[in-house]
């Protein structure tokens, strides 16, 4: 995917963190990435926001932190489709999910529009019960530096991976659970007078609910579908020197309990 446009995109952005604690990502690495990224389209700003969100979820509870970081008209894509986030989160309450039992997550990829007004992140989560899976979050810039989420969807791995038994590791050996590499992809800005081709048409499967939003500069499109089998589908396409490419694509299942 990283063709010639990689030289002017931020696809080389590499930030490392332990999956077991995304809030541990070294702040100095984030700051170095912010300094090196071009213009307002900086994937590392979204990464930094996600880390702040994750820390707030541990101290204030997931529902409370989600409300604090939510943008206008934010929606959660649940078992029956997208629902207004503020209503759903307010109904769930703000207590009972703070502290060590909070959901843990960390981003793996961020794709942004050329003007940095819209971004989509994809990553991994782990629930207190040990259930792991993928998530996708859409971020909207509210000023020159701050982002707020406007769409969020998640689903567990099916089947779940077997738990690792670290007790059998040889004495004296340091075992690292996992190492995350966060890739940043930034859309190409069309030159003055250059026409921007429209993203390819997408044919919906059946009559299922679906939605599609394009960034204000036309260089990033994200779309969702709620399929008949319950699959929550999300994809993000961005404009590159080679044309339109899909950076993120997920088909997520729902857990057994209500989500």
C-alpha positions, 0 to 999 in steps of 0.5 A: 500500500505504501507506494511512492506517496509514502515519501510525503505521507506520514506512513513512516510514523512509528510509535511503540506501546505495550498492548497491556497498557496503552497509556504507557506510550512514551510522551517524548516519542509523541512530541517528536512525532508531532514536531516532524509531521507536516501541517495540521494533518498529524496522525500523532495528534489522534494517537495522543488523544486516544492515550489521554482518552484511555487514561481518563477511562481508567481514572474516571470510568469509560462512560464518563471519559467517552462523554468527555471526548465525544463530539457533536452527534457522536454515535456508537455502532452496537448490536442493532446499528448506530445509536446516539452516543450521549443518550446511550452513555448517559443511560449506562451511568458513569460509575463502576468501570473506573480503575484497574477493571477498565477496558484497555485499548491502543491504536494500530493505524490512523488515516487522515484527510489532507487538511487534518479535519477528519481521521479514522483510527483502528486498533485492538482492545482488551476487556477486564474479562480477557476478551480481545478484539478490534475497534474503529473510531472516527475523529473530527478536529474541533480546532487546530489541535483537538480531536473528538470522536464522532463514531465508534464500533468494536467487536471481539475476535471470533474465535478468541485466541487461547490465553498465553501461559507465561509461567512456562517461560525460562527463568531470567527471560523477559517476556514481552506480550506484544509491541504495537506499531502505529502507522499514520496515513495522510491523504495527498493534497491536490495541487492548485487547479488539479481536479480531485477524483471522486471515490469509487461508488460502493454498492450496498449489499441488500437493503441494510442500513448504511452511511457514508461521510467524506471529509470537507476537503474530499480526500478521505471517505469513511463508510459503515454498514450494518449487515443482515447477519449482524456484522458491523462493517466499517471502511476508510478510503483516502486519496493518494498519488496512486488514486483512491486506496482503502486504508482500514476495513473491518467486519466486526461481530457483536459480543454475546451480551448486549453492546 
